[in-house]
Amino acid sequence: MPRQGQRTNPYYQAQAILARRDHSVAELAAKLRRQGFSAGQVTDTLGRLQQNSLLDDERFTSAYIAAALRRTSVGPIWLRHKLRQKGIQPNYIVAVLQRTFPPGRERSIARQAAAAWRRLHPSHQNDWHRLTRFLLSRGFSSDVISALRTDAN
């Protein structure tokens, strides 16, 4: 149970939030503001956390992408969109996606997603329109989807 002084200290509150799961800088800032801390307190706290390597958007981005890919087959477009929603700077997103998706990886993941979709929809095995919509909704590029179709023929 936090002491009274810790509840009013944004640094302690931020540490408690980060103890549950990693957050982006923008997510943590929003949570601290919702708890009633001033903009100055939030800025100082975020700077201190970053200085102590407790808050790092690039590390968060890598962990978020790895966790998402462990859960389901998604492409870089979907990941980019979700990371932007979390307030991640585009330069971190681009750098981590380039490391995560070397040539051929997106196609491999899309192939897995297509196979899973076909298992769930056996009556639509060869319906490329439905499969294309599914893969696009999962964030795979149209080039990769076209390549999968070419591979299938």
Secondary structure by P-SEA (a helix, b strand, c coil): cccccccccaaaaaaaaaaaccccaaaaaaaaaaacccaaaaaaaaaaaaaaccccaaaaaaaaaaaaaaaccccaaaaaaaaaaacccaaaaaaaaaaacccaaaaaaaaaaaaaaaaaccccccaaaaaaaaaaaacccaaaaaaaaaaac
